[in-house]
Amino acid sequence: MATAGVDDRGAVPRLARIDPRQFELLFGGCKVERYAAGQHLFVQEDASDRIYGVISGTVEISLYSPGGQKLVANIELSRSLVGEIGALDGLPRTATAICHTACELVSLSRTQLFDRIEKNPSLARAMIELLCARLRWVSGELGDQAFFGIEARLAKRLVFLSGVMADAAGWIPISQSELGEFLGATRESVNKTLNDWRNRHMIAIKRGGLRITNAAALNQIAESQDDD
């Protein structure tokens, strides 16, 4: 069975990136585990016993309210770590992780994680840097929720997703309902905004996806503060 290796599988967002050498130190020799699209890695409030590394595919990280309302926190890509918070502190999972596409992953138990950190002290710094990057991301998201309207937040999210999920033709494979889950907004409000942008030739829409056709205009909207 294949074992984990490291290559440069294209650019990944700073939020998710861990240096290839550190990824190899952490997961080198681990067997590659294959998951189908839609398969859960863990569910919010589960016991935390493993940390995962993404070799290929995308993993969706989501939060659920007590009433079942879903908020997509992030999409993790190649060389991302998934489940590191629970693996480090041993407390229940803070979110749900589900394979958005077919994935190849590697994983370590919590005991194995600390053993490798003790043997390779540079891993501790890499983990701290990653956690700080995630904290900055969360702080930014909270600020966006507080200070920006739906249009600015949707524009920022589309620009982000275009950079991490778009295919060679620029199409982002995501539904309007899923975009609503990213923003904590209704499908209706997302649909209204997207249709307006399509009429203004800023995006193109097809079933199950969309493509940015005027990035400059979307970036301008993403930077516009709106307290509505």
C-alpha positions in Angstrom: 0.0 0.0 0.0 1.2 3.5 -0.8 2.8 5.7 1.9 2.6 9.4 2.2 5.1 11.5 0.3 5.4 15.2 -0.3 5.2 17.1 -3.5 4.1 20.6 -4.5 0.5 20.1 -5.6 -0.1 23.6 -6.5 -0.7 26.7 -4.4 -2.7 26.3 -1.3 -4.0 29.1 0.9 -1.8 30.4 3.6 -4.4 29.4 6.2 -4.1 25.7 5.4 -0.4 25.4 4.3 2.1 23.5 6.3 5.7 23.3 4.9 6.3 20.2 2.9 9.2 19.2 5.0 7.2 19.5 8.2 4.3 17.6 6.6 6.8 14.8 5.8 8.1 14.8 9.3 4.6 14.6 10.7 3.2 11.9 8.4 6.1 10.2 6.7 5.6 6.5 6.5 1.9 6.6 7.2 -0.4 4.6 4.9 -2.6 6.6 2.6 -6.3 6.3 3.5 -8.9 6.7 0.7 -12.3 8.3 1.5 -15.3 8.7 -0.8 -17.0 12.1 -1.3 -19.5 12.6 1.5 -17.7 10.4 4.1 -17.2 11.9 7.5 -13.9 12.0 9.2 -15.5 13.1 12.5 -18.5 14.9 13.8 -18.7 17.9 16.1 -18.5 16.9 19.8 -16.9 13.5 18.9 -14.0 12.3 21.0 -10.7 13.5 19.6 -8.3 10.7 18.9 -6.6 11.5 15.5 -5.1 14.2 13.4 -5.4 14.0 9.6 -3.2 15.3 6.7 -4.7 15.9 3.3 -2.8 14.4 0.4 -5.4 15.1 -2.3 -9.1 16.2 -2.5 -11.0 18.7 -0.3 -12.3 18.4 3.2 -15.2 20.6 4.4 -15.1 21.9 8.0 -18.5 22.8 9.3 -20.2 24.0 12.5 -23.7 23.1 13.5 -26.0 24.9 15.9 -28.1 23.0 18.5 -31.0 23.4 16.0 -29.1 21.9 13.2 -28.2 25.0 11.2 -25.0 24.6 9.3 -22.1 27.0 8.8 -19.2 26.0 6.6 -16.1 27.3 8.3 -13.5 26.3 5.6 -12.4 24.0 2.9 -9.1 22.2 3.5 -6.8 21.3 0.6 -3.5 19.5 0.0 -1.0 19.6 2.9 -3.8 20.9 5.2 -4.1 19.5 8.7 -7.5 18.5 9.9 -8.5 17.9 13.5 -5.4 19.3 15.0 -7.1 21.2 17.8 -8.8 18.2 19.4 -5.7 16.1 18.8 -3.6 18.6 20.7 -5.9 19.3 23.7 -7.8 16.0 23.8 -11.1 17.7 24.1 -14.2 17.0 21.9 -14.2 18.0 18.3 -15.0 21.6 17.7 -16.4 21.0 14.2 -17.5 18.4 11.7 -15.1 17.3 8.9 -16.6 15.7 5.8 -14.9 14.8 2.5 -16.2 17.3 0.0 -14.6 15.3 -2.8 -12.9 11.9 -2.9 -9.8 12.3 -0.7 -6.5 10.7 0.0 -5.5 11.3 3.6 -2.9 10.2 6.2 -3.5 10.2 9.9 -1.8 9.8 13.3 -3.2 8.9 16.7 -2.8 11.6 19.4 -0.1 9.5 21.0 1.8 9.2 17.7 1.4 13.0 17.2 3.1 13.9 20.5 5.8 11.3 19.9 6.7 12.8 16.6 6.6 16.4 18.0 9.0 15.3 20.8 11.4 13.7 18.3 11.2 16.7 15.9 10.9 19.9 17.9 10.5 22.0 14.7 7.1 20.4 14.4 6.0 22.3 17.5 6.8 25.6 15.9 5.0 24.6 12.7 1.9 23.6 14.7 1.9 26.9 16.6 2.2 28.9 13.4 -0.7 27.0 11.9 -2.9 27.5 14.9 -2.1 31.2 14.9 -3.0 31.4 11.2 -6.3 29.8 11.9 -7.0 32.2 14.8 -6.3 35.1 12.5 -8.6 33.6 10.0 -11.4 33.3 12.6 -10.8 36.9 13.8 -11.1 38.1 10.2 -14.3 36.2 9.6 -15.8 37.6 12.8 -14.8 41.1 11.7 -16.4 40.5 8.3 -19.7 39.4 9.9 -19.7 42.5 12.1 -18.7 45.1 9.6 -19.5 44.0 6.1 -22.8 43.3 4.3 -23.8 40.2 2.4 -22.5 41.5 -0.9 -19.0 42.2 0.4 -18.8 38.9 2.3 -20.0 36.9 -0.7 -17.6 38.6 -3.0 -14.7 37.8 -0.7 -15.8 34.2 -0.4 -16.0 33.8 -4.2 -12.6 35.3 -4.7 -11.2 32.9 -2.1 -13.0 29.9 -3.5 -11.9 30.7 -7.0 -8.3 30.5 -5.9 -8.6 27.2 -4.2 -11.4 25.2 -5.9 -11.8 26.5 -9.5 -11.1 24.1 -12.3 -8.9 24.9 -15.3 -11.7 26.9 -16.9 -12.4 28.9 -13.8 -15.6 27.1 -12.7 -16.1 26.8 -8.9 -18.1 23.6 -8.2 -20.4 24.9 -5.5 -24.2 25.4 -5.2 -26.0 28.5 -4.1 -27.2 26.7 -1.0 -23.5 25.8 -0.1 -22.5 29.4 -0.6 -25.3 30.3 1.9 -23.8 27.8 4.4 -20.4 29.5 4.0 -21.9 32.9 4.9 -24.6 32.0 7.4 -27.0 33.5 4.9 -30.2 32.3 3.2 -30.1 30.8 -0.2 -32.6 33.5 -1.4 -30.3 36.3 -0.4 -27.3 34.6 -2.1 -29.4 33.9 -5.3 -30.6 37.5 -5.5 -27.0 38.8 -5.3 -25.6 36.3 -7.7 -28.3 37.0 -10.3 -27.6 40.7 -10.0 -23.8 40.1 -10.6 -24.6 37.8 -13.6 -26.7 40.6 -15.1 -23.8 43.0 -14.6 -21.4 40.4 -16.3 -19.3 39.9 -13.2 -19.9 36.2 -12.9 -21.3 33.3 -15.0 -23.6 30.7 -13.5 -24.4 27.1 -14.4 -26.1 24.3 -12.5 -23.9 23.4 -9.6 -21.2 26.0 -10.2 -20.2 29.5 -11.1 -17.2 31.4 -12.6 -15.8 34.9 -12.0 -15.7 36.9 -15.2 -14.8 40.3 -13.7 -12.4 39.8 -10.8 -11.6 43.5 -10.5 -15.3 44.4 -9.9 -15.7 41.6 -7.3 -12.5 42.6 -5.5 -13.9 46.2 -5.3 -17.1 44.9 -3.8 -15.2 42.7 -1.4 -13.4 45.7 0.0 -16.5 47.9 0.4 -17.7 48.2 4.0 -21.5 48.0 4.3 -23.2 48.2 7.7 -26.7 47.4 6.3 
